[in-house]
Amino acid sequence: MVLAASLAISALPPTLDPVFGDTANEESDRLRVDGEAKSAQGGQAGASQAATAPVVEYLRMAECTNGSPLESEGACSTTAGDSATCPDGMDPLLPLWSRTLQADGTWSAWTMETGIACPSESDLLALIRHEWTQLHIEAPPVSIQPGTGTVVATLPTVAYTSAEPLTHGAILLGAAVTIRATPTTYVWDWGDGDTTTTTDPGAPYPDHTISHAYTRAASAATITLHTTWTGHYRIGDGAWTAFDATLTTDSTPIPLSITHPRTRLVEGPLAG
């Protein structure tokens, strides 16, 4: 997925990410950079406007025969970048153009800022990191034993989850990227003030490794699992590289009723 975006910011020509920021806009490859002042009206700019950054519009498009990216749009080649071979399977970037909103409210002619070029490695890595931080990870399933929603005070309540890693594929700047998320730390909040932190996902009874015994003071509790995920990525069939940031998911809370069975002596026939 090659992201393109429309973004308004207060700045001079930015160090442009080749995809114009973080917001996807499949219909346009334009970036508009607005100065703090509103565009001049009536052909005159106020004194405060004169000291602010101008309104500049950027566009990525192949060069046309007349040197303009738009005036002869039908004659522009949309595959002009195919002649460039970029590393990691990345697609070459089309030329970057800019024009400025002038004081009389008209736009200047388009000027080519850069010609056809390959994205840099830092461009690709920035998009990969963004893809990781925006990744939606589904919390792993949680199982409780007994699974009736009612547990017994002072007896172990068993809990376990999944340690299965998840993978996500994306096409960024034309490069095939695979992201792998692996659950590494589990924090069990038992809902009575106690927590258990482990790298072990647990297992069902009788091989269980994670359990909690509620006291007789508790009549109800809600269990929640907080899972921390570490991430790795690779470009194409390359080596896996770790992200320096982790992600966290919270499971759907599981409400429990806690019963308090008691033993007592009763009259009855003696065993023969």
N, C-alpha and C positions, 0 to 999 in steps of 0.2 A: 504494500500500500504506500504510494507516494503521496504525502500530504502536501496540499497547497493551502494557503491561508490568506485571509484579509485581516489586517490588523492596524489599529490606529494607536500611535504612541507619540510622545513628545520627544523628538530626537532629531539630530542630523542623520544623514544616510547611515543606517546601522551596519554593523558587521553582520551582514545578512546570512542567516541560516538559508540554505538554498531552497527551503520550502516555505520561507516567509513566516516563521513562527510556529506556534503550536496548534492553531485552530484550523481544522480541515474545512476547505471550501472547494468542492469538486468543480465548481462552475468558473472559477477564476484563478489566475496565477498572478494577481496583482497585490501589491502591498502599498497602502497609503500611509505616509508618515506625516502627521499633522503637527504643525507648530501650535503653541498655546493660544495664539490669537485666532479669532475667526477670520475667514477669508475677507478681503476688502470688498466693500460694497460701494457702488456709485463711482468707481474708479479711483477712490482715495483711501489710503490706509491711515489710521490714527497713529499718534506718536508712540503709543504703547505697542502697537502692532509692528512697528518698524524694527523693534529690538528683539522680536521673537523669531524662532526658527520658521522657515517657510513651509508651506504645504507641498510635499513632494510625493509623486506617485511613481512606483516602480512596477516593472512588468518584465516577465520572461517570455520571449517569443523569438522565433527565427527572424533573421534580417531579410527584408523584402528587397526587390530589385531597385527600389527608389531610396533605400537606406532607412526606411521608416518601418516600425513594427506593426502599424495599424492602418495607414492610409491606403495600402494596397493589400489588405489582409488576405484576400483570396489567392494572391500570388506567393504567399509565404509558405515555406516548407516546414511542416511539423516534424520532420525527421532529419533536420539539418544536423543534429548532434550525433547522428549514427556513425559519422566518420571517425569519431573519437573513441578510443578504447580505454575504459576506466578500470581500475583495480577492484577486486572483490565483486565483480559483476554489476557495479553501480552504473546507472544510466548517466550519460553526460548531460550537463545543464545547458539549456539554450541561453543565448545572450541576455544580459541584464540591461534594461533600458530605464531611463528616468526622465521625468518632466516636472516642471515647477509651476505652481499657480502664481501668476503675476499680479501686480497691484491692481490692474484694470479688470481683474476677474477672468482673464483668459489664460490658457495654458501655453507654456513654451513648447518648442519643438522637442520631440523625443531625442535623447542623447544616449548612445550606447556606452554603458559603464564598463562592461566586460564582455568578451566574446564567448564562444563555446568553450566550456571548461569542464573538468571532472570535479565532482564534490571532493572535499578533502576528507581524510580519515576522521578528523575531529567533527566534521559535519555529520558523518554517519554515526559515530559513537554518541554524539549528543542526542540523536533521534532514538538510538537503541536505549539509552538511559531513560529518556522520556517514555518510551514504550513500556519499560519496566515499572516506572513509578505510577503509570496510569493503568496498569494491568488489573483487571478485576479477577480476583481469585475466589473461587467458591470455598467456603469453610469446609473442612473435612467432616464426614459424618461422625456422630457421637452415639455410642451405645452404652446403656446402663443396665446392670443386672442386680436385682431383679428388674425386668422391663415392664412391670405393671403400672408404674407411676407411684407405687407405694413401697417404702423400704422400712426395715425394722431398726429401731434405735439400738445402739451398741453392737450390732452385727455389721460386717463389712458390706459396703455398697461398692460394687465393682464398676469401673469405667474404662473404656478403651476407644480408640479412634484409628484412623488410617495414616500410614506413613507414605502413601503413594505420591510420587512427584507428578507435577503437571507440566505440560509443554504447550507453548504458544508459538505459532509461526507468523511472520510478517514479511512483507516486501518493503524495504525502506531504501529510498533512492535507487531502486532497481536491484538492490542486493537482497538475497534470501537470508533472513535472520531467524534463528530458533532461540527461544527463551525457555529455560527450564526453572521451575519453582519447586523447591524441596522443603517440606516441613521439617524443622530442626529442633524447635523448642515448644513445649506444651505447658501451659499454665492452667490448671484446673481450679476454678473458683467454686467451692462446694456450697456457697450460699449461707454458710453459718459463721463466716469470719475466717475460716481456714482456707488455705490454698496449697496446692502441690505443684511444684515446677519440676519437669523432667524432660529428657530427650527421648524417652521411651514412649511409644504410642499406646502401650498396654496390650492386653490380650483378654479373651473371654475366660470365665471360670471353667475349669479349675486351674488353668495356667496363668491366672491373672497376676499382674505386677503392680497395678494401680487400684487402690481402694480407699474408702474413707468410712469411718464409723461415726454416725451422729450420736450425740449425747441424748439423754432422756429429757433434757431441757428444750429440745427442738421438736416442733410439731410439723413444720413445713420448711422447705428449702428449695432453691433454684440453682441448678448446676450450669455453669457456662465455661466453655473451653476457649482460651485465647491461644492461637497458634502463630508462631513466628516462622516466616519463610525466608530462606536464602535463595538467591537467584544466580544463574549462570547464563551466558549467551554464547552463541557461535555464529560466525558468518559463513554461509555455505557449509562445507564439510570441514571447516577449520577447527582448531582446538577450542575447548570450553574456557571461558574467562568469567571470573566471578564479579558480580556487582558489589559496590561498596555500601549499598543500602539494603535493608531488609523490609519486608512487608508483613503486616499482621492481619489476621482474620479473627472474627468472633463468631462462634457457633450460635445456632438458635438456642436460647435458654430452655432448659428442661426442668419443669416444676415437679416437685416430689412431695408426697405426704409421708410423714414419719409416724409409724405406729409404735406403741409402747406395751408389748405383751408382758404379762406378769404371771408368775407361777404361784399356786397356793395349794394347800393340802385340802383334800375333800374326803368325805367318808365314802367307803366302798368296800366291796368284798376283798378279803385278803387273798393274795395269790396262793393257789394250792400247791 
